[in-house]
Amino acid sequence: MFASKVETYHFTKRTIAMEQSTTLFLFILLAFVLTRGIPFIGSFAPSINTLLRHIGRYFSNLNTMFHEDGHALMGLIVGKGVNRIELYTNNEGVAVTATYAGSRGWLPRVIIALAGYPFSSAMAYLFFYLLIHHHYDWLFYGLGSVVVINLLLWVRNGYGIVWLFSIGLILGGIYYLQDPQLMRYSMMFVGALLLVESLFSAFIIFVLSIKYPNDAGDATSLKQLTHLSARFWGFLFFAQAVYVAYLIFHLIY
C-alpha cells in the first residue's frame, strides 16, 4: 500500500512537471509570434504593419531593458556610475555610463560593453530556473523592483518613461487582482519573452557584425576597444545566447 502511494506521488509529480513544460513551451511560442511573427506578418499587410510592429516591439522592450541594465550594472561595479538609460520604440536602447580616463578606464569600458547580451541571457535563465521551482512571487516582485529602479533612477527619455510606467500599471493590475494563476502565467510569459528576445537579438547582432562590422552596436564598440573583429564579438554574443537557450530547454525538459 505504501509503495502504491509512492508510485502515485511520483506519477502526479511527473504529470505536473509535464503540464508545466507544455505550458512554458506554449508561452515561448506565443512570445515568438508576438515579437517576431507579428512584425513579419505585418510586412505583408502594409495597412496595419505599423500597429503590428509596435505590438511586438512593446513586448520586446523587456529584453532591451535588461540588456541596458546589464551595461548599467557593470557601470556601477567597475566604472564611475550610470548617467542615464534610454529605451526606444524600435527596440534599441542605450546606457550611458561614466568610466575612468585613459588606460585606467580601458578594462572597465570593455566589461561594460560586453555585459549587455550575457546579462539578458542570464536573466532569461534566472526566470526559467525560478519558474521551474514555482517561485512566481519572487519573479513578480523582482520584475516590479527592476521597473521601479529604472523608472526612478536610470531611464530618462520620454518613450522609455511612458513604457516603464505602462509596465508598472500592468503589474499593479495583476497585484490588485490577487490571482495566483494570473501571476503565474504572466511571469511565464515574461520569461518566454526574455528567452526569445535574448536569442534573436544576439542573432541579429551577429548578422550585423558580418554585414556591417562598423555599425553593429556592442560588437563594434568592442572592436574599437580591443581591435578584435566585430564578427568575433558578434559570434561570441550569439554563441552564449544559444548555449543559455540550450540550458533553459534542458531545465524545462
WOJO-V815017 format. One record per residue. N is the residue number from 1. RES is the residue in one small letter. SS is DSSP state (alpha for helix, beta for strand, coil for the rest). BURIAL is + if it has 9 or more other C-alpha atoms within 8 Angstrom, else -. Layout:
BEGIN
((N | RES | SS | BURIAL) (N | RES | SS | BURIAL))
END
This chain:
BEGIN
((1 | m | coil | -) (2 | f | alpha | -) (3 | a | alpha | -) (4 | s | alpha | -) (5 | k | alpha | -) (6 | v | alpha | -) (7 | e | alpha | -) (8 | t | alpha | -) (9 | y | alpha | -) (10 | h | alpha | -) (11 | f | alpha | -) (12 | t | alpha | -) (13 | k | alpha | -) (14 | r | alpha | -) (15 | t | alpha | -) (16 | i | alpha | -) (17 | a | alpha | -) (18 | m | alpha | -) (19 | e | alpha | -) (20 | q | alpha | +) (21 | s | alpha | +) (22 | t | alpha | -) (23 | t | alpha | -) (24 | l | alpha | +) (25 | f | alpha | -) (26 | l | alpha | -) (27 | f | alpha | +) (28 | i | alpha | +) (29 | l | alpha | -) (30 | l | alpha | -) (31 | a | alpha | +) (32 | f | alpha | +) (33 | v | alpha | +) (34 | l | alpha | +) (35 | t | alpha | +) (36 | r | alpha | +) (37 | g | alpha | +) (38 | i | alpha | +) (39 | p | alpha | +) (40 | f | alpha | -) (41 | i | alpha | +) (42 | g | alpha | +) (43 | s | coil | -) (44 | f | coil | -) (45 | a | coil | -) (46 | p | alpha | -) (47 | s | alpha | -) (48 | i | alpha | -) (49 | n | alpha | +) (50 | t | alpha | +) (51 | l | alpha | -) (52 | l | alpha | +) (53 | r | alpha | +) (54 | h | alpha | +) (55 | i | alpha | +) (56 | g | alpha | +) (57 | r | alpha | +) (58 | y | alpha | +) (59 | f | alpha | +) (60 | s | alpha | +) (61 | n | alpha | +) (62 | l | alpha | +) (63 | n | alpha | +) (64 | t | alpha | +) (65 | m | alpha | +) (66 | f | alpha | +) (67 | h | alpha | +) (68 | e | alpha | +) (69 | d | alpha | +) (70 | g | alpha | +) (71 | h | alpha | +) (72 | a | alpha | +) (73 | l | alpha | -) (74 | m | alpha | +) (75 | g | alpha | +) (76 | l | alpha | +) (77 | i | alpha | -) (78 | v | alpha | +) (79 | g | coil | +) (80 | k | coil | +) (81 | g | beta | +) (82 | v | beta | +) (83 | n | beta | +) (84 | r | beta | +) (85 | i | beta | +) (86 | e | beta | +) (87 | l | beta | +) (88 | y | coil | +) (89 | t | coil | +) (90 | n | coil | -) (91 | n | coil | +) (92 | e | coil | -) (93 | g | beta | +) (94 | v | beta | -) (95 | a | beta | +) (96 | v | beta | +) (97 | t | beta | +) (98 | a | beta | +) (99 | t | coil | +) (100 | y | coil | -) (101 | a | coil | -) (102 | g | alpha | -) (103 | s | alpha | -) (104 | r | alpha | -) (105 | g | alpha | +) (106 | w | alpha | +) (107 | l | alpha | -) (108 | p | alpha | +) (109 | r | alpha | +) (110 | v | alpha | +) (111 | i | alpha | +) (112 | i | alpha | +) (113 | a | alpha | +) (114 | l | alpha | +) (115 | a | alpha | +) (116 | g | alpha | +) (117 | y | alpha | +) (118 | p | alpha | +) (119 | f | alpha | +) (120 | s | alpha | +) (121 | s | alpha | +) (122 | a | alpha | +) (123 | m | alpha | +) (124 | a | alpha | +) (125 | y | alpha | +) (126 | l | alpha | -) (127 | f | alpha | +) (128 | f | alpha | +) (129 | y | alpha | +) (130 | l | alpha | +) (131 | l | alpha | +) (132 | i | alpha | +) (133 | h | coil | -) (134 | h | coil | -) (135 | h | coil | +) (136 | y | alpha | +) (137 | d | alpha | -) (138 | w | alpha | -) (139 | l | alpha | +) (140 | f | alpha | +) (141 | y | alpha | -) (142 | g | alpha | -) (143 | l | alpha | -) (144 | g | alpha | +) (145 | s | alpha | -) (146 | v | alpha | -) (147 | v | alpha | +) (148 | v | alpha | +) (149 | i | alpha | +) (150 | n | alpha | +) (151 | l | alpha | +) (152 | l | alpha | -) (153 | l | alpha | -) (154 | w | alpha | +) (155 | v | beta | +) (156 | r | coil | +) (157 | n | coil | +) (158 | g | alpha | -) (159 | y | alpha | +) (160 | g | alpha | +) (161 | i | alpha | +) (162 | v | alpha | -) (163 | w | alpha | +) (164 | l | alpha | +) (165 | f | alpha | +) (166 | s | alpha | -) (167 | i | alpha | +) (168 | g | alpha | +) (169 | l | alpha | -) (170 | i | alpha | -) (171 | l | alpha | +) (172 | g | alpha | -) (173 | g | alpha | -) (174 | i | alpha | +) (175 | y | alpha | +) (176 | y | alpha | -) (177 | l | alpha | -) (178 | q | coil | -) (179 | d | coil | -) (180 | p | alpha | -) (181 | q | alpha | -) (182 | l | alpha | -) (183 | m | alpha | +) (184 | r | alpha | +) (185 | y | alpha | -) (186 | s | alpha | -) (187 | m | alpha | +) (188 | m | alpha | +) (189 | f | alpha | +) (190 | v | alpha | +) (191 | g | alpha | +) (192 | a | alpha | +) (193 | l | alpha | +) (194 | l | alpha | +) (195 | l | alpha | +) (196 | v | alpha | +) (197 | e | alpha | +) (198 | s | alpha | +) (199 | l | alpha | +) (200 | f | alpha | -) (201 | s | alpha | -) (202 | a | alpha | +) (203 | f | alpha | +) (204 | i | alpha | -) (205 | i | alpha | +) (206 | f | alpha | +) (207 | v | alpha | +) (208 | l | alpha | +) (209 | s | alpha | +) (210 | i | alpha | +) (211 | k | alpha | -) (212 | y | coil | -) (213 | p | coil | +) (214 | n | coil | -) (215 | d | coil | -) (216 | a | coil | +) (217 | g | coil | -) (218 | d | alpha | -) (219 | a | alpha | +) (220 | t | alpha | +) (221 | s | alpha | +) (222 | l | alpha | +) (223 | k | alpha | +) (224 | q | alpha | -) (225 | l | alpha | +) (226 | t | alpha | -) (227 | h | coil | -) (228 | l | coil | +) (229 | s | coil | -) (230 | a | alpha | +) (231 | r | alpha | +) (232 | f | alpha | -) (233 | w | alpha | +) (234 | g | alpha | +) (235 | f | alpha | +) (236 | l | alpha | -) (237 | f | alpha | +) (238 | f | alpha | +) (239 | a | alpha | -) (240 | q | alpha | +) (241 | a | alpha | +) (242 | v | alpha | +) (243 | y | alpha | -) (244 | v | alpha | +) (245 | a | alpha | +) (246 | y | alpha | -) (247 | l | alpha | +) (248 | i | alpha | +) (249 | f | alpha | -) (250 | h | alpha | -) (251 | l | alpha | +) (252 | i | alpha | +) (253 | y | coil | -))
END
